[in-house]
Amino acid sequence: MPNPARDDLPHGPSSSVSDSPGLLSSSTARRAPVNPFQVAGLIIVFLALSVIGGVLAAGLVVPFAAGASTAASTATETFYDLPTELEIDEPSQASKIYARDGKTLLATYYSEYRLIVPLDEISEHMQNAVVATEDQRFWSHGGVDVRGIMRAASENIQGNMQGGSTLTQQYVKNVLIHKASKEGDILAVEEARESTLERKLREAKLAINLEKSMPKEEILENYLNLAQFGSKVYGVETAANYYFNKSAKDLNIVESATIAGVTQRPSSWDPSMNPDDAQRRRNIVLSLMYQQGYITREEHDEAVATPLEETLDLQELHNGCEGAGYNGFFCDYVTKSIINDPAFGETEDERTEKLYRGGLTIVTTLDPKKQRYAYRAVRDGVPRDNAKGFASAITSVEPGTGEIVAMAQNRRYVPNATKSKTATSVNYSAGSSMGGSNGFQVGSTFKAFTLAEWFKEGHTLRESVNATRKRWVSNQFKASCVALGTEPWHPNNVDGLATGNISVEKATAWSVNTAFASILSKLDLCKVADTAYDIGFRPSHPSADGKVKTVPSMTLGIQESSPLDMASAYATFASGGVYCEPRALLKVTDTNGEELPIKGKNCRQTLNKDVANAMNYALGKVIQPGGGASASALSGGRPAAGKTGTSNDNSNAWFIGYTPQLSTAVWMGHPDNQTIRMIGVNIAGRNYPRVYGSTIPAPIWKTYMDQALAKESKEGFDPIPASLLGSYPKPTPPPSTGNSGSSNKPDSGSSGGNTRNGGSNNGGGNNGGSSNNGGDRGNSGGDD
């Protein structure tokens, strides 16, 4: 129905309401001459507030006996001594993090959970309910309601405690509290809340001046957006979302009265905490709305008869990533990305402040569908309640952009979680620089970087190397940047059958440790380290200081890295040699919808395209028939490439694989104790004598990739250049026995010796095993 209280009274200075959400700063008010009416009003306000505050004493009374001139002079002094301008800060607003679709909400960050909307997006019922409850003459007074003050003073004298503040004065108070809170000034917050004469007079003076420069509609809009409407919520839009799961523009009479009744005592009358008290308070508001003509008797009676609990649709409030579910670890990575990025502020404190109070809209690279597939694959592959407490993580990036499309692990995300087999706050997919773990030994997945340098030096895939086990000494290897010592190193293979000369192609497909020791002996270790870094390998343990170790056992993956960095490195092969730094942010906008500068796509050609094509061909053999992970070939014959990896004593197992569209790393191990080996374990109801990269990580990778790429076209890789493929060496004919009808040719690709039994190992077709690296790095490294 029409609002008689509002329609029949003057509305103050004419001005249009701002179309943009937010609190609107008042212009600087000039010191205007004080006329006798203002003097009289101030004296009345002074006296009335003294009664209300209970501080009226002989020494505080304006000395009327001294005459009107003295009274006017004293009042004028008091008037001028009080502050005039109200400094209005940008209000704290919640920041929201979304998936790449801009719709899937991942998390909300806030110091005060507030969402700001313009007045025309706030129900008229809500506006009327607040005015009826807090300030029935809001539309007519000039900032201070003398009648209201005198009424409150009279009630207080009789023992019925009431406040005489107008809605404008309450807004002033909220602005002062908000400003002090943002600045972390606890004393100023308390001062703004104190029921003292000085505070009341200051609010009154500021309110009077504010109404000279700000239209009533703006004051109401700002008040509704700033006020506290419960123990956890600020602003009417947030309250509508929280209590009723709707927007403020859709609030009906009952809901409006419920919310309007909360502001006076936000905790006591919070409907989610004290529904009975909240209902009694709501009914008082409904009575006031009826008395002032905002609703009819019928509407009042119907509303009062409605049980409050039937109207509530309470929503969970989570601050930060705790409510992000299986998106929690990616959410945590996004949080670190913002707090570490100078684009959001000069200091970490400024960046954190912007995240919690800046009302940012953050659109990330996460693909909701791929994320769901990733979580299910890693959850089902390694159930979080396994007896030994093994964990697993999966990370997927887009080649050519570096965009992180999926990041999940089998444990629940719980901030500040204590040691638990099922929950953690540590992101196993990220390195220590991004608040994750210190990384995990990558095992034989590092061989890809050795192979890349092999191609760069002009060697071919079908060239033969000696796979026979031997004892090496460190200084038998070349390292142009460091001096190598005399430490012994004797790598081993799990079955001991790969001996003699085999092609690099088979050494890669079978992941033969001893063969890669021979490959490394023909290269410069320092160049291998440089190539690995250029491709994207990033040591994640803080002790490494970001440097790739240059020791012989490096080729067996003795250093720690993260699934994210390994997925990004292998994406370099998929994109034709273009390395892209991993990125989680697509767009960040402020409360005005303006985009903030963020790090964009950072890609560069770090590997010759011919070498990348050769890598794709070589690593493709790993998941083809006869390869170490052939059982995990993708469905429908989709072209793919990858590499298994198992660290020393089966403490970590990896599979990193990719197509032209997607690169994904899967890790499994014990995150808290790397001495716990995956030997003789039961995972998901199946017993494993030993866990290798091919036995659990590779099937997880296949499950995820088949689902993630199901609707994508089948793209293949460019062919390997003939110059890098090479040819198999001609086999040496056996000694003549006089029997020309028979010969004893070795296995294809071998120039002598027993190459390896062709059967699969442990159900996965993987060569498996740990290496014995002599005295080098404490028997580190391994093969699968």
Buried (B, 14 or more C-beta within 10 A) or exposed (E): EEBEBBEEBEBBEEBEBBEEBBBBBBEEBEEEEBEEEBBBBBBBBBBBBBBBBEBBEEEEEBEEEEEEEEBBEBBBEBBEEBEBBBEBBBBBBBBBBBBBEEEBEBBBBBBBBBBBBBBEBBBBBBBBBBBBBBBBBBBBBBBBBBEBBBBBBEBBEEEEEBBBBBBBBBBBBBBBBBBBBBEEEEEBBEBBEEEBBEBBBBBBBBBBBBBBBBBBBBBBBBBBBBBBBBBBBBBBBBBBBBBBEBBBBEBBBBBBBBBBBBBBBBEEBBBBBBBEBBBEBBBEBBBBBBEBBBBEEEBBEBBBEBEBEEBBEEEEBBBBBBBBBBBBBBBBBBBBBBBEBEEBBEEEEBBBBBBBBBBBBBBBBBBBBBBBBBBBBBBEBBBBEBEBBBBBBBBBBBBBBBBBBBBBBBBBBBEEBEEBBBBBBBBBBBBBEBBBBBBBBBBBBBBBBBBBBBBBEEBBBBBBBBBBBEEBBBEBBBBEEEEBEEBEBBBBBBEEBBBBBBBBBBBBBBBBBBBBBBBBBBBBBBBBBBBBBBBBBBBBBEEBEEEBBBBBBBBBBBBBBBBBBBBBBBBBBBBBBBBBBBBBBBBBBBBEEEEBEBEEEEBEBBBBBBBBBBBBBBBBBBBBEEBBBBBBBBEEEBBBBBBBBBBBBBBBBBBBBBBBBBBBBBBBBBBBEBEBBBEEBEBEEEEBBBBBBBBBBBBBBBBBBBBBBEEEEEEEBBEBBEEBBBEBBEBEEEEEEEEEEEEEEBBEBBBBBBBBEEEBBBEBBBBBBBBBBBEBBEBBBBBB
